[in-house]
C-alpha cells in the first residue's frame, strides 16, 4: 500500500465533504502546480491506487490507458483538459471513496454436498472449505452472503429431463441422442443453451444442504440466496437466471448495505462462481475472486472463465492477500 493511500485512509473528512480529500490529491499529484490535474497527473494518481497488497500493479491491470482516458474525459466537466478542485470532489464522491474505503462483502457460492461428495462432485472441492472457514473466522467482512443451487425435480438442466422440454432444430444434439454433459439448445423464446448435468441440489435434499464442515457465520449482516428454482431455466449466476430475465435478491441485498466490493469464492469456478463475478462487475461492483478458495469443474473451462473475467477487469487474489487487503477482525 502506498504512503499516499495510507494518508487517505487516515485522513478525516471535513464537515462530511470531499474538499479536504481533493486538496490532498492535488497537493500530491499536481506536479506543474497549476491547481488542477492534467491527464498525465491523473494517470499517476490512478497507478498509485490500482496496486495489490504488495504495492505492485495487478497482473491483469497493467495497461489502464484506455480506462484512465475514459474516466478523465468523463470527469472533466468543463472540457478544459484538467480536473480542478470541484471536479476532484466528484472524483472522490463517485469513485475514490470506493477505492480507498470500500464496503466489502464476501460471497460464498454453492458450497453444497452435491458439489463436494455427491452427484456433481468437483475435483478437490473439499479443499476450499478450510480456506473459506479461515476467511470467515479471521477477516473483517461486515457482510456475508451464502448462495445455493435449489432445483426442482423437473429442472431443465438435468439430463434425465431432456425430453420434457422442446429441443430447438438448431441444437447440435437431439433429445434422443443427448447424454450427460452434452450441450443442447432448447426452444424459446429465448433459445436456451444448456449443458446437461446429473440431478443435483434438489430442493430440501441432503445434496442441496451446505457441507457440514462449512462455517455459517453468526454475523448479524448475513443473508442467503437460493437460485435455479425455476424448472425451465438454469441460473449459474447468483444474481439472475442464465437468460438474464429473472433476478434474484442478491443485488438488492448488496445495494441496501452500500456494498462497493465483493470477494467471491466457492463452487464451481467455471460456472456459478465465474458467472456471479461477471454479473457483479456488470452492476458496477469491484469484483475480486479468491483463487485458492474455488475449484473448477474442469481445467479447460476454468481457463476460459479466467480469461473472460480478466478481460472484464476482475481482480484475482489469494487467501493471504485477503488478510492484507481487508484486515483482521
N, C-alpha and C positions, 0 to 999 in steps of 0.2 A: 504494500500500500504506500502510495507516495506521501511525502510530507504535506503536500497541498490538500490531499483528500483528508488526512488526519486533522488538518486545520479546519476544514469544512465540517467535519463530524463533531468537533469540539466547540464550534462557534455557535452561540445562541442568536436566534433571530431577534431583531429589534422591533418591538410592538407588533410581532406577528407578521412583519413584512419581509420582503426579499431584498430590500435595498442594501443591507449590510453584506449579504452574500454576493450581490452583483459587484459591489465595491471590492470585495476580496478577489473575485475573478479578474476584474480589471487591473487591480494592483499587481497581481501575479503574472498576467499574460499580455498586458498592453505594452508590448516591447517598444513601440515608437512613441509612447506617452501622448497619444492624441485623444485620450478619453473614450476610446472605443476599441473593439476587436475587429481587425480585418480577417479575411478568410484564413490566412496563414496562422494568425494568432489563435483563432478559434480551433483550427486543426490541432494545434499544440495542446490546447485545453482538452480536446476530445481524446487524444492519445494518452494524456495523463490519467484520464478517468477509466478508459477501457483497458484495464490490465487485470491479470489474475492475482491470486493471493501472494505470489512471489514478486509482483511488480512487473511481470513480463506480459506482452500482448497475448491475448488468447490466440491459439493456433489458427482458428477459423476467422479471426477478426483482424488479421494483419493488414489487409487492404480495405480501409474505410473511406477512401477518397470520394466515391460517388455518394455514399451515405452522408458524409460530412458536408459536401456541396449542397445536397438536397436540404439538409437541416438549416444550413446557413441561409440559403435563399428564402426558405420559408419563414425564418425568424427575422430576417431583415425587412421589416415592415415598410420603412421609408425608401428602400431600394437605393441606398447610398453606398452600398458595398462595405458597410461597417455595422457592428452591433453596439449601439450606445447603451448607456446605463438603463434606460427604460426598457429597451429590448432585452438586455441581460436579465432584467427582473422576470421577463417572460421565460427566458431560458431556465431560470430557477424554478418558477412556478409550474411549468409544463413538462420539465424534463430533468433538470439537475437534481431536484429533491428525490426523485425516484432512483437516481444513480447512487447518491451518497447516503441516503436514509430510506432504503426500501422497506416496504411492509411485506414480509416473507410468509409464504405458506408452503408446507410440504404436502405433496400429493402422493399417496401410497396406492398404486394401481394394481388391483386384481391379484392380491397375494392370497389365492384361494386354493383349496385342496386339489381340485381337478387339474390345476396347472402345475402342481408340485409332485403329487403322488398318484393322481387319478387318470382319467381318460385322455387328457390332453397335456400330459406331463412334458414340461420344458426341461431340457437337459441342465443339470446343476442348479435348478431353480431354488432348491432349499438353501443354497449358499447365500442368497440375498437376505435371508431373514435375519441372521445376527447383525448384518451391516445396517439394515433398516432399523432394527431394535436399538442399536448403538446410537444412531442418529436421533431417534425419538427420546432416548434417555438422557442425552447429554447436550443437544444443541437447542438454541433458544428460538424455536419456531413458536410463534403465538397462535398460529392456525394450522391445523392438520386435517386433511380430507382423505377419507378412505373410499375407494371405489370397488364395485363388484359387478361382474357379469351376473345377470339374473334372468335366465332364459326360460320360456315356457316349453313344454314338451314338443310342441309343433313348430319349433323355431326354424326359420328358413335356412340357417347355416348348417343344420345337421344333415349329414349325408343320407340318413335314413328317411329324411323328409323331402328329398329332391323331387319326387313325383307328385308331391302335394301342390306344387306351385308351377305355373306355366313357364317353361323354358323358352326363351326367345330363339327364333331361327338363326340369329347371328352368333349364338353360343358355340364355342369351339367343341363342346361336348354335349351330347344329348342326355336327357334324363335317363334313358335306358342304359346308356354306356357309362354314366357318371360313377366315379368311385371316390374313395376317401382322398382328400387333398386336391382333387380336381378343381378347376375354376370354371364355373358356368355363368351364363348370363340369363337372369330371369326377366320375363316380360314386364314392362312398366305400364303406364309411366310412373316414375322414370325407370329406365333399364337399370337393373341391379347386377353388378358383377360380384360374385360371391365365391369364396373358397369354401369347399365342403369339409366340415370338421366332424369329428365324432361327437356324440352327445356329451355336453359338458355344462357344468354350473346350472343345473336345473333348479328352478325356484324351490326354496325350502329343503334342498337336499344337502347331504354331507359335502358333496363336491363343491357346492356354492359357498360353503362356510369359509371364513378366514381360517388359515392354517393355525393350528393350536399354539404354535410357538411364536406367532406374530404378536408383538406388543400392541395392545389397543390403549392409546394414551388416555390419561384421565384429565387432560387439559379441558377447560371449560369450552374453549372455542374449537371443538371438534365436530365435524359433520360427515355424513355418509351419502354416497351416491350409488344408486343401482342403475344399470344400463343394459340394453339388449332385451328389454322386457316385452317389446312388440314382436309378434310372431313373424311379420312379413319383411322385416328389415334388421340387419345387424348393426351393432354400434361398437366399433373399435374405440373411438374416442369417448372419453367420459363427458365431453361437452354436448355431443349430439349424435344422431344416427349417421350411418355411412352416406346417406343421401343429403345430409345437412338440412333435413326438413323439420324434424322434431328435436328440440333442445332439452337437455337435462337441466337440473337446477344448479349445476356447478358454477357457471359464470355468475349467476345471481348471488350465490354464496360468497364468492370471492369479491365481487363488487361491493357488497354491503359491509365487508370487512376492510375495505380500502386496500386490498392486496395489490402490490405492484410487481412482485416477483414470485414465480412458482418454481420449486425444486421438485422434479418428477423422478419417481423410482418405482420398482415393482415389475410386473409381468404382463405381457412379454414385450421386449423392447421393439421388435419389428412390427408389432401390431398395436396393442392398446396403449402402451407407454408412448410409442412414437407418434401415433395419431392424436393422443391427448396433448402432447407437447406442441405439435403443429397447430392445433386449434387454439392453444394458449397464446402462441405467437400471433395468430390471426386476430385475436381480440385485444392485442396491444400489451400483453404481459411480457416482461423479461422472463425468459424461459431457460431453465438450467436442468440438464439431465445428469443424474449422479450415476456415472458409468458402471461402477463396480457394485451398484445396488439394483441392477437389472440384468436380465438374460434374454436372449433371442430364441425364437423357435428354431431358426437355422441361420448359419453364418452368412449365406448369400443375401437373404432378405434383410438380415441385420446390417450388413454393409450398405445396402441400398437405402435403408431408412436413415442411417447415419449421414450419408451423403446428402439426402434430401433435407435433413434437419440443419446441417451445416450451411447449405445454400440459403436457408431461411433464417440464418443468424442465431440458431440455438447455440447455447454455450454448454460445453461438456466439462465436468469436473469429477474428481474422485471424492470418496468419503472424507479423506484427510483434509481436502480443501474446503469442505463444508464447515468443518470446525474452525478454520481460519477466517472464512468469509462471514458466516452467520454468527459465530461466537457461542460461548458456553451458557448454560442456564445460570 
